[in-house]
Amino acid sequence: MKSSPFVRVGWFYLPRSYAGGVLYLLAAGFCATVFFAVDRRSHSVSDTFYGIYPFFVATFLLLDWIARRSSEMPNQSPEPTAKPVTSPAGQEPRQP
């Protein structure tokens, strides 16, 4: 059984492996780059917030989606298997 790169803690997913940590670092690096690029041309704090909002939201939603799809669900039951239908012992099927 392979280990998942993320573990769910409350509403959030924390990295459990190097792959999860690298994804978090890439997301943080991208957000930092966007922040500095937008802040360089902004004239106020609200300009910066309006500029970074779509990039930050898209990045965090993508990271959450990847973490949710690749994490193990602790309360998830295994898939049911089909049980063969048998008649009780000693009884023959009735014919009409």
PyRosetta script that sets phi, psi and omega in degrees:
from pyrosetta import init, pose_from_sequence

init()
pose = pose_from_sequence("MKSSPFVRVGWFYLPRSYAGGVLYLLAAGFCATVFFAVDRRSHSVSDTFYGIYPFFVATFLLLDWIARRSSEMPNQSPEPTAKPVTSPAGQEPRQP")
pose.set_psi(1, 128.9)
pose.set_omega(1, -178.6)
pose.set_phi(2, -85.7)
pose.set_psi(2, 152.6)
pose.set_omega(2, -179.4)
pose.set_phi(3, -86.7)
pose.set_psi(3, 141.4)
pose.set_omega(3, 179.1)
pose.set_phi(4, -82.9)
pose.set_psi(4, 150.0)
pose.set_omega(4, -177.9)
pose.set_phi(5, -77.0)
pose.set_psi(5, -10.6)
pose.set_omega(5, -178.5)
pose.set_phi(6, -133.2)
pose.set_psi(6, 153.3)
pose.set_omega(6, 174.6)
pose.set_phi(7, -129.3)
pose.set_psi(7, 139.1)
pose.set_omega(7, -178.3)
pose.set_phi(8, -84.5)
pose.set_psi(8, 130.3)
pose.set_omega(8, 176.5)
pose.set_phi(9, -130.6)
pose.set_psi(9, 101.2)
pose.set_omega(9, -176.5)
pose.set_phi(10, 67.7)
pose.set_psi(10, -124.0)
pose.set_omega(10, 178.9)
pose.set_phi(11, -88.5)
pose.set_psi(11, -8.6)
pose.set_omega(11, -170.7)
pose.set_phi(12, -111.9)
pose.set_psi(12, 164.9)
pose.set_omega(12, 175.7)
pose.set_phi(13, -118.1)
pose.set_psi(13, 128.8)
pose.set_omega(13, 178.1)
pose.set_phi(14, -107.8)
pose.set_psi(14, 144.9)
pose.set_omega(14, -179.9)
pose.set_phi(15, -69.1)
pose.set_psi(15, 139.4)
pose.set_omega(15, 179.4)
pose.set_phi(16, -112.7)
pose.set_psi(16, -19.2)
pose.set_omega(16, -177.4)
pose.set_phi(17, -130.2)
pose.set_psi(17, 177.3)
pose.set_omega(17, 178.7)
pose.set_phi(18, -65.0)
pose.set_psi(18, -36.3)
pose.set_omega(18, 179.4)
pose.set_phi(19, -62.0)
pose.set_psi(19, -42.2)
pose.set_omega(19, 177.4)
pose.set_phi(20, -65.7)
pose.set_psi(20, -40.0)
pose.set_omega(20, 178.2)
pose.set_phi(21, -65.1)
pose.set_psi(21, -39.2)
pose.set_omega(21, 178.4)
pose.set_phi(22, -64.9)
pose.set_psi(22, -40.9)
pose.set_omega(22, 177.4)
pose.set_phi(23, -62.2)
pose.set_psi(23, -41.1)
pose.set_omega(23, 177.7)
pose.set_phi(24, -64.3)
pose.set_psi(24, -41.4)
pose.set_omega(24, 179.4)
pose.set_phi(25, -66.9)
pose.set_psi(25, -38.5)
pose.set_omega(25, 176.5)
pose.set_phi(26, -63.8)
pose.set_psi(26, -42.5)
pose.set_omega(26, 178.9)
pose.set_phi(27, -64.7)
pose.set_psi(27, -43.0)
pose.set_omega(27, 179.5)
pose.set_phi(28, -65.9)
pose.set_psi(28, -39.8)
pose.set_omega(28, 177.8)
pose.set_phi(29, -64.7)
pose.set_psi(29, -41.6)
pose.set_omega(29, 177.6)
pose.set_phi(30, -63.3)
pose.set_psi(30, -45.1)
pose.set_omega(30, -179.6)
pose.set_phi(31, -63.9)
pose.set_psi(31, -38.5)
pose.set_omega(31, 177.9)
pose.set_phi(32, -65.0)
pose.set_psi(32, -42.1)
pose.set_omega(32, 178.6)
pose.set_phi(33, -62.8)
pose.set_psi(33, -44.1)
pose.set_omega(33, 178.6)
pose.set_phi(34, -63.5)
pose.set_psi(34, -42.6)
pose.set_omega(34, -179.5)
pose.set_phi(35, -59.0)
pose.set_psi(35, -48.8)
pose.set_omega(35, -178.1)
pose.set_phi(36, -67.3)
pose.set_psi(36, -35.6)
pose.set_omega(36, 178.7)
pose.set_phi(37, -67.8)
pose.set_psi(37, -41.8)
pose.set_omega(37, -179.0)
pose.set_phi(38, -74.2)
pose.set_psi(38, -40.8)
pose.set_omega(38, -177.1)
pose.set_phi(39, -66.3)
pose.set_psi(39, -28.5)
pose.set_omega(39, 179.9)
pose.set_phi(40, -62.9)
pose.set_psi(40, -33.8)
pose.set_omega(40, -176.6)
pose.set_phi(41, -102.6)
pose.set_psi(41, 0.6)
pose.set_omega(41, -177.4)
pose.set_phi(42, -84.6)
pose.set_psi(42, 153.0)
pose.set_omega(42, 178.9)
pose.set_phi(43, -106.8)
pose.set_psi(43, -11.7)
pose.set_omega(43, 179.9)
pose.set_phi(44, -152.7)
pose.set_psi(44, 171.9)
pose.set_omega(44, 178.6)
pose.set_phi(45, -64.6)
pose.set_psi(45, -39.5)
pose.set_omega(45, -179.6)
pose.set_phi(46, -66.1)
pose.set_psi(46, -34.3)
pose.set_omega(46, 174.5)
pose.set_phi(47, -61.1)
pose.set_psi(47, -41.0)
pose.set_omega(47, 178.8)
pose.set_phi(48, -64.8)
pose.set_psi(48, -46.6)
pose.set_omega(48, 179.8)
pose.set_phi(49, -61.1)
pose.set_psi(49, -44.5)
pose.set_omega(49, 178.9)
pose.set_phi(50, -64.8)
pose.set_psi(50, -32.7)
pose.set_omega(50, -178.7)
pose.set_phi(51, -74.9)
pose.set_psi(51, -38.4)
pose.set_omega(51, -176.5)
pose.set_phi(52, -87.6)
pose.set_psi(52, -20.0)
pose.set_omega(52, -173.8)
pose.set_phi(53, -53.0)
pose.set_psi(53, -53.4)
pose.set_omega(53, -177.0)
pose.set_phi(54, -63.2)
pose.set_psi(54, -35.4)
pose.set_omega(54, -179.8)
pose.set_phi(55, -71.1)
pose.set_psi(55, -43.1)
pose.set_omega(55, -179.8)
pose.set_phi(56, -65.7)
pose.set_psi(56, -44.9)
pose.set_omega(56, -178.9)
pose.set_phi(57, -62.8)
pose.set_psi(57, -45.8)
pose.set_omega(57, 179.7)
pose.set_phi(58, -62.5)
pose.set_psi(58, -40.5)
pose.set_omega(58, -179.7)
pose.set_phi(59, -65.8)
pose.set_psi(59, -47.0)
pose.set_omega(59, -177.8)
pose.set_phi(60, -70.4)
pose.set_psi(60, -33.7)
pose.set_omega(60, 175.3)
pose.set_phi(61, -67.3)
pose.set_psi(61, -39.9)
pose.set_omega(61, 177.2)
pose.set_phi(62, -65.2)
pose.set_psi(62, -43.3)
pose.set_omega(62, 178.6)
pose.set_phi(63, -63.9)
pose.set_psi(63, -41.1)
pose.set_omega(63, 177.5)
pose.set_phi(64, -64.8)
pose.set_psi(64, -40.3)
pose.set_omega(64, 179.5)
pose.set_phi(65, -64.6)
pose.set_psi(65, -44.4)
pose.set_omega(65, 178.8)
pose.set_phi(66, -63.3)
pose.set_psi(66, -44.4)
pose.set_omega(66, -179.2)
pose.set_phi(67, -64.7)
pose.set_psi(67, -41.4)
pose.set_omega(67, 179.9)
pose.set_phi(68, -65.5)
pose.set_psi(68, -40.5)
pose.set_omega(68, -178.8)
pose.set_phi(69, -71.4)
pose.set_psi(69, -26.8)
pose.set_omega(69, -174.8)
pose.set_phi(70, -105.9)
pose.set_psi(70, -1.0)
pose.set_omega(70, -179.6)
pose.set_phi(71, -90.5)
pose.set_psi(71, 157.2)
pose.set_omega(71, 176.9)
pose.set_phi(72, -82.7)
pose.set_psi(72, 137.8)
pose.set_omega(72, 177.1)
pose.set_phi(73, -96.0)
pose.set_psi(73, 111.2)
pose.set_omega(73, -174.6)
pose.set_phi(74, -67.4)
pose.set_psi(74, -28.7)
pose.set_omega(74, -177.2)
pose.set_phi(75, -97.1)
pose.set_psi(75, 10.2)
pose.set_omega(75, -177.5)
pose.set_phi(76, -84.2)
pose.set_psi(76, 125.9)
pose.set_omega(76, -179.7)
pose.set_phi(77, -84.5)
pose.set_psi(77, 153.1)
pose.set_omega(77, 179.0)
pose.set_phi(78, -67.0)
pose.set_psi(78, 159.7)
pose.set_omega(78, -178.8)
pose.set_phi(79, -65.8)
pose.set_psi(79, 136.7)
pose.set_omega(79, -179.4)
pose.set_phi(80, -70.3)
pose.set_psi(80, 148.8)
pose.set_omega(80, 176.6)
pose.set_phi(81, -106.6)
pose.set_psi(81, 151.1)
pose.set_omega(81, -179.5)
pose.set_phi(82, -75.9)
pose.set_psi(82, 129.5)
pose.set_omega(82, 178.3)
pose.set_phi(83, -95.2)
pose.set_psi(83, 137.6)
pose.set_omega(83, 178.5)
pose.set_phi(84, -69.2)
pose.set_psi(84, 142.9)
pose.set_omega(84, -179.6)
pose.set_phi(85, -87.1)
pose.set_psi(85, 120.2)
pose.set_omega(85, 178.5)
pose.set_phi(86, -126.4)
pose.set_psi(86, 152.2)
pose.set_omega(86, 177.1)
pose.set_phi(87, -85.7)
pose.set_psi(87, 155.5)
pose.set_omega(87, 178.9)
pose.set_phi(88, -59.0)
pose.set_psi(88, 151.4)
pose.set_omega(88, -176.3)
pose.set_phi(89, -60.4)
pose.set_psi(89, 136.5)
pose.set_omega(89, 176.2)
pose.set_phi(90, 86.1)
pose.set_psi(90, -2.8)
pose.set_omega(90, -179.5)
pose.set_phi(91, -112.7)
pose.set_psi(91, 139.1)
pose.set_omega(91, 176.4)
pose.set_phi(92, -98.9)
pose.set_psi(92, 149.3)
pose.set_omega(92, 177.9)
pose.set_phi(93, -62.8)
pose.set_psi(93, 139.5)
pose.set_omega(93, 179.0)
pose.set_phi(94, -78.6)
pose.set_psi(94, 145.2)
pose.set_omega(94, 174.9)
pose.set_phi(95, -113.7)
pose.set_psi(95, 137.6)
pose.set_omega(95, -178.5)
pose.set_phi(96, -71.8)
pose.dump_pdb("model.pdb")
